[in-house]
Amino acid sequence: MDGEAAPAAVLPVVEGYAAWAASYDSAPNPTRDLEGAVLRDVLSHARLPVHLFERVLEVGCGTGKNSRHLSEIGRALVCVDVSAEMLVRHPRRWPNTECYKLDVRDAAAWRVPPLVDGGFDLVVCSLVLEHLNHEAMTQLFERIDQKLAPRAWVYVAELHPCKQYKGSKARIAAPDGGEPQVLEAYTHHTSDYLAAAARLGWRLLTLREECDPGAARDAPPRILCCVWMKGAVPADVQVPTGSRLRFNWGPSSHSVSQSTNSH
């Protein structure tokens, strides 16, 4: 129809991240950057119990944007991702870190090393669940639950549903300047995440909603972050609440409207 933009091409997850891998770290992406800042703030040394996590699982590690911090707070870090192209760019330079190409949507992936043994006391899912339909999302929660150590933590951070309601999705700029390509994505409500966790007996430690830097109070949040603990919360655990995050983009910052490879 005249005056309307043509619908963007939708890419399956594996194909999409294969195309995105080369520019993922360098292209402006406020969702990626804000989520990374949230993770570092929520899982900072100041908010953790006195001991480090023994075994950490990072689901959807990609190029390793969060892996360095996780390697510092965990004695052993297992990173998995569905995209071989993203993993090629993962630094893997920390001695306590192992990387594997695995599709966590496949039940068989949880029956082989490194996931079969479980015993993870921190599992991190960053910007992963939007690419799973509702059934696959709840199945992933169930499979994670089976591999958790007692009193384990689960960290989930996603593009906020309020952004999704307005049509925001992960998208890749076309190299020829044409219409951006949109990655396969599904809308999950905040209540979907909370219900999936509650069915498994996870206790919510904190829920954070983070807006773009300098955004007005009534602006829709960009990031939804939840942290749960498996089982009862001991009295000596410091709940990672924190104040509203103040995030400095730095001299090379880009506004949301300028971002082409982003949500």
N, C-alpha and C positions, 0 to 999 in steps of 0.2 A: 504494500500500500504506500502511496506517495507520502513522504514526510516521516516514515518510520524506518528505523535502521533494520537491516537484515539480521535475522537471528544468528547468534554466534555458533560456530561449529562446536559440538560437544565431544570431548576426547575421553575414552576410557582411562582409568587411573594409571595403568602401567604405561600405556602409550603417551599419556599426557606428561607424566614426570620424566619420561625418556626425552621428550622434546624440550622440557623446561630445565633439565639438569645443567646444561652449559651456562645458562644465565641466572640460575636460581640465587646464587650468592651475591651477584653483582647488581642485579636489577632492583630498582626501588620497590619495596614491599613493606608497607606499614604494618600489615597483619603479622608477618614473620617477625619483624623487629620488636613489636610490642609484646608478642607472646614470649619471645626470648627474655625480655626484660621482666615480665611477670614471673616466669619460671625462676630466674635468678633471685628475685626478691622473695618469693614464697619459699623456695628451697635454699635459702641462704643459711650459712653456718649459724647465724644469730638465732634462727628460728628452729633449728634442729635439736633433737635430744643430744646428750653429751657424746654419744657414740655415732660413728659413721654408719651408713647403711652397708650391710655386708654384701648384698647381691642386688644389682639394679638392672632392670630391663627397660630399654627404650624402644618402644614400638613406633615405627615410622621415623627412624633417625635421619633419613635423607642424607644431606651433605655434612651433617654433624654440627649444626648450628647450636645445639644444646649439649652435645656430647662432652665437650671439655668440662663444663661445670659439673655434669653428672659424674664424670670420672674423678672429680675432686671430692665429692661427698659420698662416693661408694668405693668399697674395696675392690669390687669386681663389677664391670659394666658389660652387659650384653646388648648390642645394637642390632636391630633387625629392620629391614626395609624390603618392599616389594620391587623396587627399581634398581636394577644393576647399574644403570647410568648415574643415578644419584650416589650410590655406594662407592663408585669409582672415585668420586670427589671427596669422600669422607677422609679426613686426615689420618685416622687410625694410629696416631703417634704416641698414644698413652699406653704404657705397659700393661695396665689393668683392663684394657678394652678389647673386645672381640666383635667383629661385624659379620653378619650373615644375611644372605639374600633369602628371605622367607616371606610367604604370603600368609599373614595371620588370619585371613578369611578362610583358609583351608584347614580343616580340623586335623589333617595329617601332619601339618607343620608343628603341632603341639605334642606330637608323639615321638619326635626325634630330637637329637641334640640341636641347639642348646636349650630348648624349651622343655624337654621331657622331664628333666629333674626338678624343675620348679624351684621353690625355696626363695623366691624373690621377696625382699622386704621393701622395695620401692619399684613401682611400675609407672612409667611416664608415657602418656599418649598426647602428643602435641599436633594439632591441625591434621588429625587422622580421621576422626569419626564422621566428619562431614562427607567423606567419600564412601561411607558404608550406608546401605539402606537400614531401615529400622531393625529388621530381623538380624542382619549381620552385626549391627552395633550391639544388640543385647547378647548375641552369641559370643562376641568378643569379651564382653564383661564377664560372662560365665566362664570362659576359658582362662581368662586372667585370674579369676577367683580360685580356680583349681590349682594354680601354680603359686599362690601367695603363701608366704611364711606367716605364722601368727603375728598379729599386730602390724602387718605390713601396711604401707601407705600406697595409695593410688592417686596419681596426679593426672588430671585431664584438663586440657585447655583447647578451646575451639573458637572459630569465628562465631560471634554472638548471634543467637537466633534473630535478634532485632535487625541485624545487618542482612541476614538471609531473607527475612520477610520483605526487605526492600530490594531484593534481587542481587545482592552481592554474592559473588562466587570467586573461587580461584580461577584466574584467567591468564593466558600467556599471550603476549603481544606477537602478532604475525611478523615474520622477518621482512616481508615486503611492504609493511605498513598497512596491510588490509585489516579486516575485522579480527579482533582477538579470538583466540580459541579458549573455550571454557572447559574446565575439567568436570568430569562426572561428579555430581554433588547431590546431597539429600539434606532436607531441612529436618533438624531435630529440635524439639522444644526443650527448654530447661527442665521441665517436668519429666521428659523422657529419660534424661541422664539420671535424675534423682530417683525415679522409680526403678530403673534398672539396677542401681546400686543398692537401694533399700531392699529389694527382693533377695539380695545376696547377704544381707546383714551388715553391709558396710556402714560405718558411722561417719557422717559428714563433719570434717574438721573446719573447713572454711569454704566459702563461696565468694569469689571476687568477680566484679564486672569492671573492666577497664576501658575508658574512652580514649580517643585520640588525644595527643598532647594539645593542651589549650582549648579543648572542646568545651562548649557550654554545658551547663548542668543538665539541660534537657536533651542533649545530643544522645543518639543511640550508642551504647557501648560497642566497642569493637571486639573485645575478648571476653569470653566467659571461662572462668577457671574454677574448678572444684577439686578439693583434696579430701579423700576418704581414708579411714583406717578400717582394716578388717577386724571385726570383733569389738569388744569394749575398749574404751579409751582410758589408759592408765592415768592416774593422777599426776604422774611426773612428766607427761608429754606436754610440751609447749605448743599450743594451737597456733598455726601460722596465719594469723589474721592480717595485721599490717594496715597501714593507712592507705588512702588513695595514692596510687603510684604517680610520681612525677617523673616523666620520661623526657630526656633531652635528646633531640634528634641529632644535634651536632651541626657543624658547618656544611656538611654535604647532604643535609636533609632534603626531603622532597615532601610536598604536601600530598594528601590523599588524591587530589584531583590530578596530580602529575604522574601518579604511579600507573604503569602499564602492565607490569608483571606482578600481580597482586590479587587480593581479594577486594 
